[in-house]
Amino acid sequence: MNNQFRNDIEEEEEELLDEPVIKLKEPKKENESVNIFFKKLFVDGVVSKEAATAMLPFLVFLSLLTMLYIANSHMAVKNIRDIDKLSKEVKELSWEYKSLKADLMFRSKLTEVAKKVDTLGIKELTEPPKKIIITSDEY
């Protein structure tokens, strides 16, 4: 099949060589150049239909690997975003913990506790506590 096309092209070239004709080249469009490239690639024998069908499993494998690569990069970006979000949340919770701890330390001072319980009528002791001594005879 490839030889038949080559013979036709060679015959056309021989006919053109016999007649001296000057032709001006027309500017090629991009689509025409792409079509010519693929025509030469597939029709003129660089890659035959049989070779293309033989390469099909390999091409499917390559496309599968490409999809896996893209999916992996998307998952990596998603993980990085999640890590950034969680690190911001951890920093915020750490700041909240430190501020609550400082507030608790302030509220647990003796003077602050005395101010809070003063409304209940409880007063701070001014004299030291008394020791109660029990002798063994009293039981």
C-alpha positions as CSV (number, residue, x, y, z in Angstrom):
1,M,0.0,0.0,0.0
2,N,2.8,2.4,0.9
3,N,4.6,1.6,-2.4
4,Q,1.6,2.5,-4.5
5,F,1.4,6.0,-3.0
6,R,5.2,6.4,-3.5
7,N,4.8,5.4,-7.2
8,D,2.1,7.9,-7.7
9,I,4.2,10.7,-6.2
10,E,7.3,9.7,-8.3
11,E,5.2,9.7,-11.5
12,E,3.9,13.2,-10.6
13,E,7.4,14.4,-10.0
14,E,8.6,13.0,-13.4
15,E,5.7,14.8,-15.1
16,L,6.7,18.1,-13.4
17,L,10.3,17.7,-14.4
18,D,9.5,17.4,-18.1
19,E,7.6,20.8,-18.2
20,P,9.5,23.8,-17.0
21,V,6.8,25.7,-15.1
22,I,7.5,28.5,-12.6
23,K,5.0,28.5,-9.8
24,L,4.8,31.1,-7.0
25,K,4.4,29.6,-3.6
26,E,1.3,30.5,-1.8
27,P,1.6,31.2,1.9
28,K,0.7,28.1,3.8
29,K,-1.8,28.2,6.6
30,E,-1.0,26.5,9.9
31,N,-3.7,23.9,9.4
32,E,-2.3,22.9,6.1
33,S,1.2,22.5,7.5
34,V,-0.2,20.4,10.3
35,N,-2.2,18.3,7.9
36,I,0.8,17.8,5.7
37,F,2.9,16.8,8.7
38,F,0.4,14.2,9.8
39,K,-0.1,13.0,6.3
40,K,3.6,12.4,5.9
41,L,3.7,10.8,9.3
42,F,0.9,8.3,8.9
43,V,0.2,7.9,5.2
44,D,3.7,8.1,3.6
45,G,5.0,5.2,5.7
46,V,6.8,6.7,8.7
47,V,4.2,5.1,11.0
48,S,2.0,2.5,9.5
49,K,-1.5,1.6,10.7
50,E,-0.3,-1.7,11.9
51,A,2.5,-0.1,13.9
52,A,0.1,2.5,15.3
53,T,-2.3,-0.3,16.5
54,A,0.6,-2.2,18.0
55,M,1.6,0.9,19.9
56,L,-1.9,1.4,21.2
57,P,-1.5,-0.5,24.6
58,F,1.7,1.5,25.3
59,L,-0.1,4.7,24.5
60,V,-2.9,3.8,26.8
61,F,-0.4,2.9,29.5
62,L,1.3,6.3,29.1
63,S,-2.0,8.1,29.3
64,L,-2.9,6.2,32.5
65,L,0.5,7.2,34.0
66,T,-0.1,10.8,33.0
67,M,-3.5,10.8,34.7
68,L,-2.0,9.3,37.8
69,Y,0.7,12.0,37.8
70,I,-1.9,14.8,37.5
71,A,-4.0,13.2,40.3
72,N,-1.0,12.9,42.5
73,S,0.0,16.5,42.0
74,H,-3.6,17.6,42.8
75,M,-3.6,15.5,46.0
76,A,-0.2,16.9,47.0
77,V,-1.5,20.5,46.6
78,K,-4.6,19.6,48.6
79,N,-2.5,18.1,51.4
80,I,-0.3,21.2,51.5
81,R,-3.4,23.4,51.8
82,D,-4.8,21.3,54.6
83,I,-1.5,21.4,56.4
84,D,-1.3,25.2,56.2
85,K,-4.9,25.5,57.4
86,L,-4.3,23.2,60.4
87,S,-1.0,25.0,61.3
88,K,-2.9,28.3,61.3
89,E,-5.6,26.7,63.5
90,V,-2.9,25.3,65.9
91,K,-1.3,28.8,66.2
92,E,-4.7,30.4,67.0
93,L,-5.5,27.7,69.6
94,S,-2.0,28.2,71.1
95,W,-2.6,31.9,71.5
96,E,-6.0,31.3,73.0
97,Y,-4.5,28.8,75.5
98,K,-1.8,31.3,76.5
99,S,-4.3,34.1,77.0
100,L,-6.7,31.9,79.1
101,K,-3.8,30.6,81.2
102,A,-2.6,34.2,81.9
103,D,-6.2,35.2,82.8
104,L,-6.5,32.2,85.1
105,M,-3.2,33.0,86.8
106,F,-4.4,36.6,87.4
107,R,-7.8,35.5,88.8
108,S,-6.3,33.0,91.1
109,K,-4.1,35.6,92.9
110,L,-4.9,36.0,96.6
111,T,-6.1,39.6,96.2
112,E,-8.4,38.8,93.3
113,V,-9.9,35.8,95.1
114,A,-10.5,38.0,98.2
115,K,-12.3,40.6,96.1
116,K,-14.6,37.9,94.7
117,V,-15.5,36.2,98.0
118,D,-16.0,39.5,99.8
119,T,-19.5,39.7,98.3
120,L,-20.4,36.4,100.0
121,G,-19.3,37.7,103.4
122,I,-16.2,35.6,103.7
123,K,-13.2,37.5,105.0
124,E,-9.5,36.8,104.8
125,L,-7.9,35.4,107.9
126,T,-5.7,37.9,109.8
127,E,-4.4,35.5,112.6
128,P,-2.6,32.2,111.9
129,P,-4.6,29.0,112.2
130,K,-4.8,27.2,115.5
131,K,-3.5,23.7,116.0
132,I,-5.9,21.2,117.6
133,I,-4.2,18.6,119.8
134,I,-6.0,15.5,120.8
135,T,-4.7,13.3,123.5
136,S,-5.2,9.6,123.4
137,D,-7.1,9.6,126.7
138,E,-10.0,11.5,125.2
139,Y,-11.2,8.6,123.1
